[in-house]
Amino acid sequence: MEIDRLQRICVEEDMSIADSIKKLDEGGEKILLITNRKRLTGVVTDGDVRRWILRKGSFDEKVRQLMHREPHILMPEEIDKARQKMLDLHIEAMPVVDDENIPIDVVFLRDLVEVNQKQYDQINIPVVIMAGGKGTRLHPYTKVLPKPLIPIGSTTILERIIDSFRKNGCNAFYLILNYKKNLIKAYLDEKDRRYKVHYVEEEDYRGTCGGIQLLRNQLNGSFFVSNCDVLLDLDYAKLLEYHQRNHNEITAVTFLKRMQIPYGVVELGDGGSIKKLSEKPSHIYNVNTGIYIMESSVIDDIPTDGAFDMPDLMNRLLMENRRVGAYPVTEKCWHDMGEMEQLQRMLEIF
């Protein structure tokens, strides 16, 4: 492993969780090695961060509060055993340390198996893709092409979304169509597909979830919902397991967004006195990705006509004290092309 790459994922154990999340995103490896005076004291994964957030842990705490204190490690002479160890332990990476417990490398399972050998649980549940929007924020592209057919690299965003679910065995896709629907149908019908596509046509624009009501007699049990302008680097089987374990009716995938205020912020006390000054403070928020897993029981809560958005549905369930949950991921897992600037970034990646 390159030295600078290793340094990107090593942090001292007194670093704040907020700064560690930023480091996790910048490193791009879904793991951090936690050290004290260069010696390994623990590891933190994106899953550990997710559990910390769901417990409403403070971002100001030190990263040692959530690290695994007895991580699985390898000595240099054991690297040839790394693949089997990681498969047996169901982990994605293992640090390699020297005799003084100083990290010298990290071995990743993805580097030791063929791409098509990567272990994804096969769940094969339906996927609903909201593909009917006009994509007005992407003009002039969407005056010619519907947003689902905008090319991202060598293929369309729609096909990339479908492929992201197919790795988990999902093979039934329901496309909610409206704007330029015939172009989308003609494009997919010419493809040699190994999955099923069901077209669901809106007569009028139904908002970000109203069209799901048209599937009330076709879906039973859990199903995914995806906007047609987002990609997630996610194991959807783990999302399904989390959703069902928590008995949620809707689980929204969220990502952690760090927002920095570009000014000094003044906190006032009584009588106009200054209580605190913060120079360009940053805050971390959970932001909706536009990808969900839902139960078919919620379809009856969607009106049969008119526009109806996903926040409307989720708020309706919350008002009735029904279970709506979040599944946080890091920002690095999420790619969006809903606006021109975001589209350009996605094109640079893919």
JODA-V213689 format. One record per pair of residues at least 12 apart in sequence whose ideal C-beta (glycine too) atoms are under 7 Angstrom apart, sorted by the first residue. I is the first residue (numbers start at 1). J is the second residue. If there is no record, write none. Layout:
# JODA-V213689
i j
I J
I J
This chain:
# JODA-V213689
i j
1 105
1 106
6 103
6 105
6 106
8 26
8 27
9 27
9 29
9 31
9 32
9 33
9 106
10 33
10 35
10 103
11 23
11 32
11 34
11 63
12 35
12 36
13 34
13 35
13 36
13 41
13 62
13 63
13 64
13 67
14 62
15 62
15 63
16 59
16 60
16 62
17 52
17 59
17 61
17 63
17 66
18 59
18 60
18 284
20 32
20 44
20 63
21 49
21 256
21 284
21 330
22 258
24 46
24 49
24 330
25 330
25 331
25 332
28 332
29 93
30 45
30 46
30 92
31 43
31 45
31 93
32 44
33 95
33 103
34 63
34 64
34 67
35 103
38 102
39 100
39 101
39 102
40 95
40 97
40 101
40 103
41 69
42 64
42 67
42 68
42 69
42 71
43 67
43 68
43 71
43 95
44 63
44 66
44 67
46 329
46 330
48 66
49 330
50 328
50 329
52 66
53 328
59 284
71 95
72 89
72 91
72 94
73 94
73 95
73 97
74 94
74 96
74 107
75 97
76 96
79 96
79 107
82 94
82 107
82 112
83 112
83 113
86 109
92 108
92 109
93 106
93 107
93 108
93 109
94 107
120 167
120 168
120 235
120 237
121 168
121 237
122 168
122 169
123 168
123 169
123 170
123 236
123 237
123 240
124 169
124 170
124 171
125 170
125 222
125 223
125 224
125 240
126 172
126 174
126 219
126 223
127 165
127 170
127 173
127 223
127 224
127 226
128 174
128 176
128 212
128 215
128 223
128 224
128 225
129 161
129 173
129 175
129 176
129 226
129 228
130 176
130 208
130 211
130 225
130 227
130 228
131 148
131 158
131 175
131 176
131 177
131 184
131 228
132 176
132 177
132 178
132 179
132 202
132 205
132 211
133 147
133 179
134 179
135 147
137 338
137 339
137 340
138 340
138 343
146 179
146 180
146 183
146 184
147 228
147 229
148 184
148 228
149 183
149 184
149 187
152 346
152 347
152 350
153 350
157 228
157 229
157 337
158 228
160 231
161 226
161 228
161 231
162 195
164 231
164 232
165 224
165 236
166 195
168 235
168 236
168 237
171 195
171 196
172 196
173 195
173 196
173 197
174 198
174 200
174 215
175 197
175 199
175 200
176 200
176 202
176 211
177 199
177 200
177 201
177 202
178 202
178 205
181 201
185 199
200 214
200 215
205 307
206 307
206 308
207 307
207 308
207 309
208 309
208 310
209 302
209 308
209 309
209 310
209 313
210 302
210 303
210 306
210 307
210 308
212 225
212 299
212 302
213 299
213 302
213 303
213 304
215 299
216 299
219 296
219 299
220 296
221 295
221 296
222 240
222 243
222 293
222 295
223 294
223 296
224 236
224 293
225 292
225 294
226 290
226 291
227 290
229 336
229 337
229 338
230 289
230 290
230 291
230 334
230 335
230 336
231 335
232 253
232 289
232 291
232 333
232 334
233 333
234 329
234 333
239 251
239 253
239 293
239 327
240 293
242 327
243 293
246 323
246 325
247 323
248 323
248 324
248 325
249 294
249 295
249 297
249 298
249 317
249 322
249 323
249 324
250 292
250 294
250 298
250 314
250 317
250 324
251 292
251 293
251 325
251 326
251 327
252 288
252 292
252 326
253 289
253 291
253 292
253 327
253 329
254 286
254 287
254 288
254 289
254 326
254 327
254 328
255 287
255 289
255 328
255 329
255 330
255 331
255 333
255 334
256 284
256 286
256 328
256 330
256 331
257 285
257 287
257 331
258 282
258 284
259 282
259 283
259 285
260 280
260 282
261 280
261 281
262 280
263 280
264 277
264 278
264 279
264 280
265 278
265 281
286 326
286 328
289 334
298 313
298 317
301 313
301 316
301 317
335 349
